[in-house]
Amino acid sequence: MPEVSRFFGIIIRMYFGDRNPPHFHAEYQDFTAEYDIKTLTVIRGSLPIRAHAMVLEWASLHREELIEDWQLAVNMMEIKKIAPLN
């Protein structure tokens, strides 16, 4: 599963050939969550509150890039890295 970004111990990934809705996976320590790209709601799983807030901030800044990467991943093409949260 390709890594899209990494910041503050949080890893953002997307699966090749994944199914709708467009989403990304966030990992932090032993926690995992899937986020809908359009609404930024959690589809599955959970993260600690602080990590969750950082993922939401990062995703809101990079929503267009996430949609582009989603299209690449669905079509089994190489995804592009997205800048981390600073």
GROMACS elastic network, one bead per residue, 0.5 to 0.9 nm:
[ bonds ]
;  ai    aj funct       b0    kb
    1    13     6  0.63997   500
    1    14     6  0.60325   500
    1    16     6  0.68698   500
    2    12     6  0.86786   500
    2    13     6  0.56080   500
    2    14     6  0.58435   500
    2    15     6  0.66152   500
    2    16     6  0.78243   500
    2    73     6  0.88356   500
    2    78     6  0.84887   500
    2    79     6  0.74602   500
    3     6     6  0.76564   500
    3    11     6  0.70042   500
    3    12     6  0.59132   500
    3    14     6  0.67922   500
    3    79     6  0.86344   500
    3    81     6  0.74605   500
    4    11     6  0.77484   500
    4    12     6  0.53900   500
    4    13     6  0.51418   500
    4    14     6  0.69214   500
    4    24     6  0.89436   500
    4    66     6  0.86569   500
    4    69     6  0.82768   500
    4    79     6  0.73714   500
    4    80     6  0.68214   500
    4    82     6  0.58216   500
    4    83     6  0.85821   500
    5    10     6  0.82629   500
    5    11     6  0.60826   500
    5    12     6  0.51404   500
    5    13     6  0.71678   500
    5    81     6  0.60479   500
    5    82     6  0.54803   500
    5    83     6  0.64550   500
    5    84     6  0.57414   500
    5    85     6  0.88140   500
    6     9     6  0.67892   500
    6    10     6  0.55735   500
    6    12     6  0.61328   500
    6    13     6  0.89747   500
    6    82     6  0.87611   500
    6    83     6  0.82838   500
    6    84     6  0.58635   500
    6    85     6  0.81987   500
    7    10     6  0.52526   500
    7    11     6  0.67510   500
    7    12     6  0.86307   500
    7    54     6  0.89808   500
    7    83     6  0.89596   500
    7    84     6  0.53722   500
    7    85     6  0.59742   500
    7    86     6  0.76990   500
    8    11     6  0.85513   500
    8    28     6  0.89307   500
    8    51     6  0.83939   500
    8    54     6  0.87103   500
    8    84     6  0.87837   500
    8    85     6  0.80536   500
    8    86     6  0.87755   500
    9    27     6  0.83333   500
    9    28     6  0.61739   500
    9    29     6  0.74448   500
    9    51     6  0.87909   500
   10    26     6  0.66730   500
   10    27     6  0.55818   500
   10    29     6  0.77867   500
   10    51     6  0.72540   500
   10    54     6  0.87617   500
   10    55     6  0.79840   500
   11    25     6  0.80942   500
   11    26     6  0.56474   500
   11    27     6  0.51118   500
   11    28     6  0.66202   500
   12    24     6  0.68361   500
   12    25     6  0.56602   500
   12    27     6  0.65455   500
   12    55     6  0.85761   500
   13    24     6  0.59548   500
   13    25     6  0.51048   500
   13    26     6  0.64448   500
   13    27     6  0.81972   500
   14    18     6  0.78588   500
   14    23     6  0.76063   500
   14    24     6  0.52178   500
   14    25     6  0.60745   500
   14    26     6  0.89793   500
   14    69     6  0.81395   500
   14    70     6  0.73357   500
   14    73     6  0.69884   500
   14    79     6  0.85990   500
   15    18     6  0.54763   500
   15    24     6  0.79902   500
   15    25     6  0.83372   500
   15    70     6  0.87449   500
   15    73     6  0.65312   500
   15    74     6  0.80040   500
   16    70     6  0.86201   500
   16    72     6  0.82010   500
   16    74     6  0.56609   500
   16    75     6  0.74743   500
   16    76     6  0.53970   500
   16    77     6  0.78308   500
   16    78     6  0.88470   500
   17    73     6  0.59630   500
   17    75     6  0.64562   500
   17    76     6  0.59727   500
   18    22     6  0.83500   500
   18    23     6  0.86937   500
   18    70     6  0.86438   500
   18    73     6  0.73939   500
   18    74     6  0.59229   500
   19    22     6  0.72855   500
   19    23     6  0.86522   500
   19    74     6  0.76106   500
   20    23     6  0.73875   500
   21    36     6  0.65857   500
   21    37     6  0.80446   500
   21    38     6  0.86085   500
   22    35     6  0.84938   500
   22    36     6  0.59797   500
   22    37     6  0.57515   500
   22    38     6  0.73891   500
   22    66     6  0.88079   500
   22    67     6  0.73009   500
   22    70     6  0.63539   500
   22    71     6  0.85289   500
   23    34     6  0.64868   500
   23    35     6  0.52686   500
   23    38     6  0.80938   500
   23    40     6  0.85423   500
   23    43     6  0.83699   500
   23    66     6  0.83343   500
   23    67     6  0.85410   500
   23    70     6  0.73530   500
   24    33     6  0.84183   500
   24    34     6  0.56050   500
   24    35     6  0.54686   500
   24    36     6  0.68671   500
   24    37     6  0.69449   500
   24    66     6  0.80125   500
   24    70     6  0.80709   500
   25    32     6  0.70847   500
   25    33     6  0.57758   500
   25    35     6  0.64264   500
   26    31     6  0.82813   500
   26    32     6  0.56471   500
   26    33     6  0.53038   500
   26    34     6  0.62135   500
   26    35     6  0.76470   500
   26    47     6  0.81655   500
   26    52     6  0.88525   500
   26    55     6  0.75901   500
   27    30     6  0.73720   500
   27    31     6  0.57710   500
   27    33     6  0.66570   500
   27    34     6  0.89381   500
   27    47     6  0.77592   500
   28    31     6  0.52093   500
   28    32     6  0.64050   500
   28    33     6  0.88596   500
   28    47     6  0.68895   500
   28    48     6  0.82544   500
   28    51     6  0.72089   500
   29    32     6  0.82203   500
   30    47     6  0.89156   500
   31    45     6  0.76366   500
   31    46     6  0.64837   500
   31    47     6  0.55095   500
   31    48     6  0.77192   500
   32    44     6  0.82990   500
   32    45     6  0.57274   500
   32    46     6  0.59138   500
   32    47     6  0.62038   500
   33    42     6  0.66604   500
   33    43     6  0.73810   500
   33    44     6  0.55304   500
   33    47     6  0.62933   500
   33    52     6  0.88787   500
   34    41     6  0.84474   500
   34    42     6  0.57210   500
   34    43     6  0.53662   500
   34    44     6  0.52150   500
   34    45     6  0.64773   500
   34    46     6  0.79626   500
   35    38     6  0.88223   500
   35    39     6  0.81656   500
   35    40     6  0.55438   500
   35    41     6  0.55568   500
   35    43     6  0.55702   500
   35    44     6  0.74839   500
   35    56     6  0.88994   500
   36    39     6  0.56572   500
   36    41     6  0.54858   500
   36    42     6  0.63893   500
   36    43     6  0.63292   500
   37    40     6  0.52414   500
   37    41     6  0.78724   500
   37    59     6  0.75926   500
   37    60     6  0.87987   500
   37    63     6  0.66333   500
   37    66     6  0.69748   500
   37    67     6  0.70556   500
   37    70     6  0.89469   500
   38    41     6  0.82884   500
   38    63     6  0.75681   500
   38    67     6  0.83577   500
   39    42     6  0.87841   500
   40    43     6  0.88554   500
   40    56     6  0.67226   500
   40    59     6  0.74529   500
   40    60     6  0.77910   500
   41    56     6  0.88139   500
   42    45     6  0.71399   500
   42    46     6  0.73082   500
   43    46     6  0.89948   500
   46    49     6  0.87706   500
   46    52     6  0.78019   500
   47    50     6  0.80723   500
   47    51     6  0.60963   500
   47    52     6  0.54094   500
   48    51     6  0.54318   500
   48    52     6  0.59893   500
   48    53     6  0.86389   500
   49    52     6  0.50399   500
   49    53     6  0.61615   500
   49    54     6  0.87425   500
   50    53     6  0.51408   500
   50    54     6  0.63794   500
   50    55     6  0.87573   500
   51    54     6  0.51206   500
   51    55     6  0.62212   500
   51    56     6  0.86729   500
   52    55     6  0.51269   500
   52    56     6  0.62442   500
   52    57     6  0.86746   500
   53    56     6  0.51298   500
   53    57     6  0.61949   500
   53    58     6  0.86195   500
   54    57     6  0.50669   500
   54    58     6  0.60668   500
   54    59     6  0.84706   500
   54    85     6  0.76703   500
   55    58     6  0.51211   500
   55    59     6  0.59425   500
   55    60     6  0.84467   500
   55    85     6  0.85200   500
   56    59     6  0.51512   500
   56    60     6  0.60132   500
   56    61     6  0.86178   500
   57    60     6  0.53257   500
   57    61     6  0.64677   500
   57    62     6  0.88993   500
   57    85     6  0.79760   500
   58    61     6  0.52893   500
   58    62     6  0.63727   500
   58    63     6  0.85465   500
   58    83     6  0.89749   500
   58    84     6  0.73449   500
   58    85     6  0.56133   500
   59    62     6  0.50319   500
   59    63     6  0.55169   500
   59    66     6  0.76429   500
   60    63     6  0.54760   500
   60    64     6  0.89216   500
   61    64     6  0.84060   500
   61    85     6  0.88866   500
   62    65     6  0.53339   500
   62    66     6  0.61659   500
   62    67     6  0.87941   500
   62    82     6  0.75672   500
   62    83     6  0.84091   500
   63    66     6  0.50042   500
   63    67     6  0.62861   500
   63    68     6  0.87147   500
   64    67     6  0.51579   500
   64    68     6  0.63225   500
   64    69     6  0.86956   500
   65    68     6  0.50156   500
   65    69     6  0.61386   500
   65    70     6  0.84924   500
   65    80     6  0.83853   500
   65    82     6  0.71330   500
   66    69     6  0.50353   500
   66    70     6  0.60057   500
   66    71     6  0.86706   500
   66    82     6  0.80550   500
   67    71     6  0.63525   500
   67    72     6  0.87366   500
   68    71     6  0.52549   500
   68    72     6  0.64096   500
   68    73     6  0.87531   500
   68    79     6  0.83470   500
   68    80     6  0.85767   500
   69    73     6  0.60447   500
   69    74     6  0.85153   500
   69    77     6  0.89117   500
   69    78     6  0.83709   500
   69    79     6  0.52635   500
   69    80     6  0.63493   500
   69    81     6  0.85547   500
   70    73     6  0.51023   500
   70    74     6  0.60714   500
   70    75     6  0.85412   500
   70    79     6  0.79593   500
   71    74     6  0.52342   500
   71    75     6  0.62585   500
   71    76     6  0.86556   500
   71    77     6  0.84245   500
   71    79     6  0.87625   500
   72    75     6  0.51965   500
   72    76     6  0.62005   500
   72    78     6  0.63727   500
   72    79     6  0.57394   500
   72    80     6  0.85413   500
   73    77     6  0.55627   500
   73    78     6  0.68013   500
   73    79     6  0.62003   500
   74    77     6  0.75480   500
   75    78     6  0.89264   500
   76    79     6  0.86876   500
   83    86     6  0.86653   500
